[in-house]
């Protein structure tokens, strides 16, 4: 009698856990699209970089203070540095974006 009662409790617990799992999965699938991972700028580089494109590359606004531009440059450069497996081309574009936003170039091409 006791083993039948324990088996019934185990089956009921498994059914309850299954129902909870199904409800959790449905709630996970129905979450709003804004909760997904951040979407990055898709597209290539323009022939001549401007302030808008430089701000998109670094992930800041066009009129961001100098310290914020430097922080954003460091964050993006750490992720794309050539010594860490990144591309030399991307590193040069990231540096060019920083120079444009800091006013070191006029936004009319490369500083080289």
N, C-alpha and C positions, 0 to 999 in steps of 0.2 A: 504494500500500500504506500509506503513512504517513497519507494523508488518511482512509482507512477506519478506521485505528486511532484517530485523533483524533476521528472522528465517533462511534465506539463508546465512547470515554472520556467524551465530552460527553453522550451518551444515558445512560450509567450514572450520571454525576454528577447529571443532571436527575432521574433516577428516585430516587436516594438522597435528594436534597433534597426531593422530593415526599413520600417516605415519612416523612422527619423532620418536615415541616410537618404532615402528618396526625396523627402521634403527639403533637406539641406542641399542636395544636388540641384533641384528645381530652383531654389532661391539663388544659388550660385550662378546658374545659367541666365536668370532673369535680372541680374544686377544691371544698373544703367551703364551705357557705354563710356561715360566719363570716368568710371572707376578702372578702366584698362590702363595699361602702361602708356607713358607719354609718347606721343608720335613726333618724330623728328621731321625736319624739312626734307622733302623729297625733291630731287632735281640736281642738275649740275651747276657748275659755277658760271657766272657771267664772264664775258671776255674782259671787262674792266670792272673791278669790284667797287661798289659804292657803299655808303654808310648803312643802308638797309640790309644789304647782303652780309656785311661784316657783323651787324648785330644778330642776324639769323645764325651765323656760324658760331658765334660765342654764346648764343642763347640769352642775350640781354636786350634792353631797349636801346634805341639810337642815342638817347640823351642820358646814358647811365654815367654816374660819377666815375672818376679815374680808378679808385680803389676797387669798385665792383667789376670794372672791366679787367683789371689785373687778376682778380680772384677767378673770374670766369675763364680767362685765358689759361691760367694755371690748371684749372679743373679739366678743361678740354684737352690741353696739351699733355697732361699726365695720361689721359686715356688714349691718345693718338701719337705718342712720341715714337720716333723711329727706333730708338734703342729698346723699346718695349714691344716691338713688332708692328709698329704703325708705319704709315706711309710718309716718305719724305715730301711728297707733293702736298698731302693734307697738312703736314706740319708747316710748310711754307705758307699755305693759305690761312692757317690759323694765326700765324705771326703777322701776315699782311692785314688780317682783320683787326688784330690788336693795334697795329700801327695806325690804321685809318681811324679807329674810334678814339685813339689817344691824340690824334692830330699830328702825328709824325709825318704822314704823307697826305696829299690832298685828295685821295680817293680816286686817282686817275691812273692806276696801274701799280706795278710792282715798285718797291723801294730800291731795287737793285739795278 
